[in-house]
Amino acid sequence: MTVAGAPLAIVVKGYPRLSETFIARELAGLQRRGIAFSLHALRHPSADAQLTRYEPRLACDYLPEYLHEAPLVVARAVMGAARLPGFARAVRALHRDLARDPGRARVRRFGQACVLAQRLGPRVRHIHCHFAHSPASVTRHAAQLLGIGYSLSAHAKDVWTTPDWDLRDKLAEAAFVVTCNTPAQERLLRLSPDCRLSLVHHGVDDGLVVPSVSPSTRDGSDAGAPVRLLAVARAVEKKGLPHLIEAVARLAGRVHVELEHFGDGPLLGRLREHVASRGLKNTVTLHGGRPHGDIIAAMDGADLLVFPADVATDGDRDGLPNVVLEAQARGLCVVACDAGGVGDAVRDGLTGALVVRGDPEALSRRLEALCRQPQERARMARVALEMNAPLFDAARGYDQIAALLRQAAGVA
């Protein structure tokens, strides 16, 4: 359980969330290292929370998501915050932010920060948050109110869609910053060269790493034994799933494949329509969201993981996708598109196949080649298992973050 009155508080956007189980695993890893903290979320669990499976379960304090839903709680918190040592500083920061972005969301984050500051109490010495957008806004204001330090972990969407000025302010005030992928590291350092930034890759738990690759002989020549393609991704723009469906459609008559997709999301309905319009109902299966155990089982039965990463129209892109790391840890060859931090794990021709993003024909050609070459798939899978399993070790990352938090919170 998280510890009320602990010297460290951790803020997340929503908890638990299936797409952010890496955060839950990190929190459990910190607990195992003796880090005591209280956990606070800006949102209640989403619909996919029931699919999350991790231990231990963490007690979470939920802040009012919308201020009008808890007017008395917010009013009392703001009045109490007015007596805190950093209230004037926090209000000045809010006014500066509103001058550049006069949106209601800025006021909402300030109200949430007042509630958070009131709930934390005098023993808290430091606040850490996941994501550099709204959670960092709440965390920054709460830290200002209390006159203490804060830090943040930046990942993907938050790095690429948060305005430059907003990121600069947060980076400049943060005691330290952690990010999980090289492109994000480069962007943050361009904005704030002097910030204390650490690159800590997401990792895979030892229990998921297989001892060796189990090669498949399927080569796409037999309709009765098609090459098994697997995609695990939310149905959102940045995942590039329509490009994958189009690439699979172009394989018809060239090699025999079947594609299984796991993941929910707002574009899943459109994806189903795309599958139907391309005549792929007997080739492509869309499972929707499933528990993590189902995903691992699917990896163990697949021949290729395909991650057709893209960049959304608003600039959003993936950081370091956990599904890619987990697939490589299971001895599965990965074909991915070059967007976001995917290239940290997939080095073309070495630890997998990296294809230009947004090009279904290029993706189709690379898939066809690897379908026909099971030995090449096995070779890249072996290299990825040997190189990436030690590089992307979850325990090492948890050790690094635990050390940074101990120092920031002033605890042993």
N, C-alpha and C positions, 0 to 999 in steps of 0.2 A: 504493500500500500504506500501511497505517497504520504509525506509527513507534514501535518499541519504545524506551523511554527518553525519549520526548517529554515536555515539561513539562505537557501536557494529556492527560487520559484521558476518554473518553466511554463511558457505560454505557447499554445498551439492554436491553429485555426479551428479545427474540428477534431473531435476524439470520441470513439475511434473511427477511422476511415480506411476502407479497404485499399484505396490507392496510396495510402500513406502508412502502411504497416511498417515501413522502414523506420519511421519515427517511434512507433510503439516498441520495436525491437531495440532501438537505441536506448529508450528510457529504461527498459528492463536490463539492458547491459550496464547502464549507469548504476542502477540499484545493486546489481551483483558486485559492483566495485565500491560499494559503501557510500554512494552519493545519496544523501537525503534531500528530498525536494517536495514541494507542493506543485500540483499540476492544475493548470487553468486553461479553459478553452473558450474561444469566441463563439462557437456554434455547438449545438447539441449533435449527437450522433446522426449520421446520414442513413439512408435506407439500407445501404450495403454493410452497415456495422455488424449485422448478424453473421456475415460471412467471414469476419476476421477471427483468426485463431492464433493467439499468442499468450504466453504466460510470463510474469504474473499479470493479472488484471490490475489496473491502476485506478484509484479513486480520483475523480476529476471534479473540479469546481467549475461550473458553467456560468460565464458572465451573461448578462442580458444581451441577446443577439441584436434586438432592436430596442432603443431606449423607451419608445412609447409603450412597450409591452410590460415594463416594470417602472412606471414613473416615480413611485415613492422610493424605491430602492435607489434609483439614479439620483433623485433630488437629495436624499440624505447623503449619498456618497459625494456629490458635488459640494454640499455644504461642509462636510467633513474634510474634503480635500482642500477647501479654502483655508483651513488652519494648518496645513502641512507646510514644511519649510520651503518647498520648491514650487508652491502654487503659482507665484508670479512668473517664475521662469517658464513653467509649462504653458501658461496662458499666452505669454509672448511668443512661444514657439507655435502655438495653435494659430495665432493671428498671422504669423509669417506664412504658415502653410495655407491658410485660407486666402491670403492675398494672391497666391499662385494657383490654387485649386479650390475655388469657393463651392465645394460640394458638401452635401449633407453628410456624406460618409466621414469626412474629417471631424465633424462635430460628434458623430456617433462614436468614433474611436476615442475621442477625448472623454466622453461619458463613460465608456467601458473602462478606460484607464483610471478614472476616479473610483469606480467600483472595485477594480483590482487593487488599487493602492489601499483602500479601506480594509480589504479582506486580508492583505498580506501581514500587516502588523509590524511591530518594531524590530523583530528578530531578523527579518529578511535583509540580507546584505547585497544580493545580486539577483537580477532577473535575466534569464536566457529565453530566447524565442526561436521558433522555427518559422521561417519565411520572412522575407524582407519587405513584404507589402503590409497588409492590415495588421498581422500580429506584431510586426516591428513597430508600427505606429502606436498601438496600444502600449506595448512594452516601453517604448521610449518615453511616452508621456508619464506613465506610472513611475518610471525611474526618476524622471525630473521631479515629480511631485514628492517623492520620498527622499530625494537627494542621494541616491545610490547609483551604482553602475549597472549597465546591461550589456548583453552580447547577443549575437544572432547567427543562425545558420541559414544561409541562402541556398536555394536549390535550382529552380527552373523558371517557371512562369514569373515568379517574383523578381528574378534577376532581369528578365527581358522586357517586362511590361510596366514596371515601376518607373516613373519619371526620373530622369537623371538627377535633377535637383533634390528630389526626395531621397534617393539612394545616397547621394553625397552627404546630406545632413546626417542620416542614420549611421553611415560608415564612420564619419568624423567623430561622432560621440561614443561609438561602441568601444567597449574595453577590448573585445576581439571579435572577429568574424570568421566563420567556417563556411566553406563551400565544397561541393562534392565533385565538381568537374572542371576541367581546364578552361573551356570557353567562358564559363561563368567567372572563374578566377581572373582571367584576362580582362573581362569587362569591368569587374569591380575595381581592379587595380588601375585601370585607365581613369576611372572616375575619382578614385581616392588612393593615390600612390603611397600615401603614408599610413594607411589603415593597417592594423595588425591582422593580417589575413592568413589563414591556414587552409591548405587543400587537404581535405580528409575524404577520401573516396568512400561511398557506400560499400559495404562488404557483405559477404555471404557467411553464414554460420557454418562452422566446421561440419556439423551434422548433415549438411546438404551436399557436401563435396564427395563425389564418387572416387574410388581408388583408380579407376581406369575407364577408358572409352570402350563401349560395346558396339562395334561396327555393325552397320546394316548392309545387306547386299542388294536392297531394292534399288533399281536403276531406271524405273519409269517405263520399261519396255513391256511390262505385263499388266494388263488391265485388272487382273485379279490380285495384284500386289502393288498398288500404286505407292509412289513416294509420299510419305506422310509429312505434310507441312503444318506447322503450328504457329499461330499468332496469338499473343496475349497482350491486349492493349485496350484501354477505354476507347469508346467510340466518340472521339473528339477530333477536331481538325488536325491538331499537331501530330497525331499518330499516323496519318497518311493511309488509312485503311482502304479508301476507294482505289488508290493506286495499286494496292496488293490484289484487290478483287479483279481489277483490269489486267494485271500481270498474269494472274491465274487463268483468266479467260483466254489470253493469248497463247497459253501452253496447250490448249486443246488441239489434238491431232499431232502433237509433237512428242509429248511425254505424258504418262498417266500419273496424276497426282490427286490427292485429296487434302483439303485444308480444313482444319478445325480452328475456330476463333473463340477465345474466352475473353469476356469483358463486357461491362455494361456501359451506358453513356447516352447522352442526348441524341447522338446521330445513329443509334443502332437501328432504328426504323428505316432510315434512308439506306443503311447498309444492306438490310434485308431486301429492299426494293432493287438495289443495284445487283445483288446476287440473282434475283429472279429475272431481271431484264437481260442479264448476260447468259441466262440458261444454265446456271451453275448450282441449282438446288440439289443435284445428286453429287456434286463435287465439294461444295462448301457447307460446313455446318457452323452455325452461330449459336453458341451455348449461352451467351449472356454471362453475368457475373457468377463466379463459383468460388468456393473456399480454396485456400492456398494448397491444401493437400491434393485437390483435384488437378490443380495446375502442374504440380510436380509429377503426378502420375502421367499426365498428358505428355510432359517433356520426356519421360522415360520411354514412351511408346512412339515418339516422333523421330523423323530423320533430319529435319531442318527446322530451326526457329527462324521465322521471318519477322523483322521489326522494321516496317516501312516508314521510319521517322520523317517528319516534315516540319516546316515552320509555318505557323498559323498567320493569318492576315494581320493580327495585332502584334506579331513578333514572338508569340509564345512558342516555346520548344522544350524538348525534354532536357533534363540534366543528365545524370548517369542512370539509365533505366535498370532497376533491380532485376527485371525479368531477363535481361541479357546476361547479367552476371550469374544468375541462378541457372540459366540454360547451359552456360559454359561450365559451371560447376558440376552439372549433371552429365557432362561429356557430350553435349549436343552442339553440332555445328550451327553457327549463327550467320544469317544473311541480313544485313541492316542497311538502311539508307543514312547518308552522312548528314546528320542534323543534330544540333545541340551537342551534348557530351558523349554521344555514342562512340565516337572515335577513340575515346580513352580506353575502351574495352575491346573494340573491334578494329584490329589493324589489318588492312586489306591483304589477303593472300597469306597471312600469318596466323592470326587468331580468329579469322572469319573472313567474310566477304563484305566489303563496304561499297555501296552503289550510290551514284548521284541521286539526290532526293527529287521527288516529283516527276520521275521518268518511268512510267510503267513498262515501256519497251526495254529499257536497260535492266530493270529489275527482272523482267521475264527472261531475258537472255541469260542473266547470271543464274537464275533458278534452274533453267533448263540444263545449263552446263553442269551444275552441281548435282542435279537429279541423276544425270547420266554417269557421274563419277563418284560412286560411294567411297572409293579409297581416298579421294581428295577431301571429301567431307570428314572422314575419319582422321586424316592427317591434321587438318586445321582444328578439329575438336581436341585432339591430343595436345597440340601446341597451346591452345587456349587453357586447357586444364592445367598444364604444367606451369605456364607463365602467370595466369591471372588468379588462380586459386590463392597463392601466397600474397600477390599484390593487393587483391581486394578481399582482405581478411577482416571480417566484422570486428573481431576481438581487438585487433590493433587499432582500428578507428575508435572504438569505445574507450580504449586506454588514452588516446590522444585527447579526446573531448573531455574525459573525466579529469585529466591533469589541468586542462585550461579552466574548467569550472572550479576546481579546488582552489586554484590560484586567485581567480576572480572573486570568489566568495569568501576567501580567507579562511578555508577550513582544511584540516589535515586529510 
